[in-house]
């Protein structure tokens, strides 16, 4: 049976219409004619009869077996336009007419954080990404997504799994590049005794890791696992949220700084470790509000250690349950918010009735962003600018930064 692919779904699969409804087709692009037999609403191994002009040869030899990327068969230009169009359509569904520019995309081998899977085998250990919709671990020695420092450390990760893994289950390896070496977090491993702790510490030193965390406990700190937010050095706690690539992070920081230029007092909501708070404190007083106490402690330590900064105050607060109220917001010239994928529904409602003149919304979910944007627009704001920042090349994930001002 042959089908024409109409569009891409939110996971990057092609979607075709049949008499029985929609069918999902992995590794297909809009406009393509494919051949295959649907099973349970999917065609898992489609034959491409008529390829799209946007189809390219995937740059990674692991593509198709590894589940880390979904869209390496599409050209960079197609992906940039498609991701911007996803945002446009999410806004249009709320009656908002705004077309962002094509996405600014991070390049190959720029992803600085990932979670790999590891498992002991009879001959040693296996480390990599899971296959697409599979629990099979696919080794990724030639990955084109991850920073080269992570790829080069794969043999060390295998040694960690051989030391601390079990034959019964998987080990999760969270790895982040830092200024002083890799920041490694191992979970699902066996409880270490004194001998294993000694071996792990020696391995961390030999490998040049900055920090090694084992089942949520720091067991080796060889050097500060520092990150750079603007020009400010910070050591985030293990497992702290970071933007996926340095290029994407810097693009977001620059966009936020431009949007709030001239503001004297800024609220940074869902502040995390201070991705925006610390750079913004070069130009204004900042109130950083976040629910994670460890993240706020790291932010405060970085602020105290950096000269030439304006005041940063911090407050631990769950903004989903206790958003800043109108009276609290009215003391700020501008508000920056970077919520999780769930968005900032309650907080957007308070902003809509406040006297705040500028709001900068950073989002990783176009659907919840469009919902929040609709609340702000109905509250008297206008959408001045919207930039799509693609930190997740070859995946359907999207990051954006939008600027709102009072009419």
Beta strands, then each sheet from edge to edge (+ up, - down):
strand 1: 2-8
strand 2: 14-18
strand 3: 21-25
strand 4: 33-35
strand 5: 42-43
strand 6: 47-50
strand 7: 104-105
strand 8: 113-120
strand 9: 125-130
strand 10: 137-138
strand 11: 171-178
strand 12: 181-187
strand 13: 211-214
strand 14: 217-221
strand 15: 226-229
strand 16: 232-235
strand 17: 265-269
strand 18: 285-290
strand 19: 312-316
strand 20: 334-337
strand 21: 358-363
strand 22: 381-390
strand 23: 399-406
sheet 1: 5+ 3+ 2- 1+ 4- 6+
sheet 2: 7+ 22+ 23- 21+ 20+ 17+ 18+ 19+
sheet 3: 10+ 9- 8+ 11- 12+ 13+ 14-
sheet 4: 15+ 16-
end
